[in-house]
Amino acid sequence: MPRTRPLRTALAVALLAAAAAGCGDAGELRGAGATPTATSPAKLWPQLSPAASPAWDYDNGESEVMKGVTAPGGDIRRVDPVAIVRAEIAQHPDEYAGSKAPYRETARRMAYCVRGPADERCPLLKGYDRDLTGDGRPDLTLGFRLLPGTQTAVRVYTVEAGRVVQVMANDDAVSGVELAGHSVIIHAPSDLADYEYRFQWTWDPDQKVMLLTHDEMLRLGKHEHRHRRSPSPSATP
């Protein structure tokens, strides 16, 4: 039979009294000070009708098939990263083609990318292979500079039925990128000193894309100012 509240209270008082009557050794109970009063969140405007749809796009995530790019044997590691970026450029001419396109210099300098970022003029960064979708197969995380500006494109690709599919796309002034579990964490500078933005994209098995699950501004510690940890998954050949 479960104990009643009075019995549990009496038992606790007896134990405390026994401990207080002990020999004052190093293991005796000591007061930790006053406990702050717990407060619950205060709900505002309960009469307000909840919104049924968002006011603007919250980067809910979209997938895009890279046309003309296939993965032999369903292995993303056998796909040329240069071919993937060139496919994106071809599929988005308004961003990369023409003298007024915002990232026109990226398209021009892709000519220096023979296979991978061997030439420093090539905007493509080293790729990383890691399972982000949880299917036991490696996915590809790529980055390339968006020129002539200072932003960096961060992309994640997986393989579906032999096709290369982009499941995450983020463009920002990037100061660091990390892979953790099934997530990509992007660090971006803030206008406020000692602060940075951190965006976490996480794979959603139902939507089949990576969703922006965390968007926050955090204060940097002194250690983070001096050092920036780099991701450790294996790089693509």
N, C-alpha and C positions, 0 to 999 in steps of 0.2 A: 504494500500500500504506500503511495507517495506521502512524503512528509508534508505537514502543513507549514505555513509561513511562521507561526509562533515557535514551533519546534526547531526549525532551521535557524531562527534568530537566537534562541536560547543556546543552541549548540555552538554557534559562532561566538557568542559572548563567553561561554565556558572555555573555549579554546584560547581566546585572547587572554583571559584571566590566567590560564595555566602558563601561557608563554610569558606573561608579565612577571609571574612569580618565579621564573627560572633563574639561572645563575648568571645572567647578564653577560653571556659570552658573545663571540662575534656573530653568532647566528640569530640573535634576538630580533624581534620585530621593532621597527622604528617608524615613526610617522613620516609621511612623505609630503605633508603640508595640505592645505585646503584643496579640495577638488573643485575645479571650475564647473559652473552650472551648465549642463548640456542644453543647447538651444536648437530647435528644429527650424528648417527653412520657413520663412514667412511667405505665404502665397499671396500675390498681389492681384487685384482686380478679378475676383472669381466670377464676376458677371460678364467678363469679356468673352465673346464668342471665339473659339479657337479657329485659326486659319486653316483652310483646307488645302492650300497649295503654296509653295515658296514664292517669295517676291522676285527672286533672281536665281540664276544658276549657281548651285553650290558645288560645282565640279563633281557631279555624281558619278562620273566615270563612264567611258564609252570604249567599246572595242572596235578595232579596225583591222581588216585583213590586208596584209601587205601584198598587193597584187604582183604576180610574177615571181614571188619568192617562196620556195618550198624547202622543207627540211627532210633530207634523205634519211629514211629509216625513222622519222619522227624525232630526230636528235637535233636540237637547236644548236649544239656545238659544231655541227657540220655546215652551218649556214654562215655565209660571208657577211659580217656586220656592215661592210660598205654597201652591199646590195640592199640591205634593209633600209639604210638611211636614204639611199638614192630612190628607193620606192616611195618613201614618205615625201621626198621633195617632188617627185613626179605627181603624186596624188594631191598635193597642196600647192599648185602653182601661184596662187594669190599671195602666199607667204614667202616663196623662194624664187619665183621667176619674174623677170622684168626689173627695170631700173628703179622702180618705186616699191618693190617688195621689201618688207622689213628685214628679211634674212637672206637677201640676195647674195651677200658675200659668202655665206655658208655654201650655197649651191656652186658658186664659182670655185671655191677652194676644195671642193670634193674631188677635183681633178688630181689633187696631190695625194689622195687616199688610194693607193694601189691595192693593198689588202691590210687593213688595220691602220692604226695611227703611227706608222713608222716615220713619216715626214712631219716635222713640227708645224708645217703650214697646213696640214690636214686638220680640220676641225673636230674629227672624231676622237673621242677619248677611249681608253681601254675598257673593254667590256668584262662583265663578271657573270659566271655561271653559278646559279643557285636555285634550288627548288623553292619557289615562292607560292606556288599554287597547291602544294600538298599532294600532287599526284605521283611523287617519287621520281620525277624526271626533272632535269635542270631547266630553268628558264633563263632568259638573257636580260640583264640590266645594262642598258647602253646610255651613254651621255655624249652630247656633241655641242660645241659652242655655236650660239646663234649670233652670227656676225652680220653687220659691223658693230653690233651692240655688245653688251657685257653679260647677257643672260646665257644660261646653259639649259639645254633640253635634257630631261631625264625620262627615259622610256623603259618599259618592261614588255618583253615579248614571250609568248608561249607558243606551243604547237597544238593545233587542233586539226585532226584528220590530215596530217601532212602539211597543212598550211601554217604560215607564220602569222600570228595574230598579235597586234599591239593591245595590251590590256591596261596600260597606264601611260599617261602623258602629262608632264608637268614642265612648264617653262618659268624660270625665275632667275634672280641673281643669287646663285647658289654659293654658299661658303663651305658646305660639307654634305656628304651623303653617307648613310649607313644602311645596312641590311640587318634586320633582326626578326627571326622567325619567318612569318609570312608577310612582313611589312618592309616598306622602304621609308626611311626617315630622312627628310630633306631639311637642312639648316639654311636659313637665309638671313642676311643682315637686316637690322632694324634702324630706323631713323633715330631711335633713342639710344644713347650711350649705355653700354653694359647690358643690352637686351638683344635677343635674336628671336626670329620666328622659327617654329619647328612644325613641319607638316608631316603627318604620318599617313601613308597610303597602305591599306591592308587588303589582302585578297578576300573576296566574298565568293564562296562556292556556289551560292544561289544565283547571283547576278553574273557570274563568270567574268568579273572585272575587278580591278583594285579600286577601292573606294577611299575617299579622303575621310578618315575616321577621327583624326585629331588635328586641330589647327589652333596653335597657342603661341603666346609671346612669353618667353622665359628670361629671367635674369641670369646672366652668365656669372659663374664663379671664377675666382682667380685662376684656378687650375685650367679651366676651359679657355681662358684668354691665352694661356701660354701654350697649350697643347690641343691638338684636334685629332681625335682618333680616326683612323681610316678603316674601311671595311676589310674583312679578311677572307672572303670567299675566293676561290681560284679564278684566275683571269682566263679569258678566252685566248686560244692560241693566235 
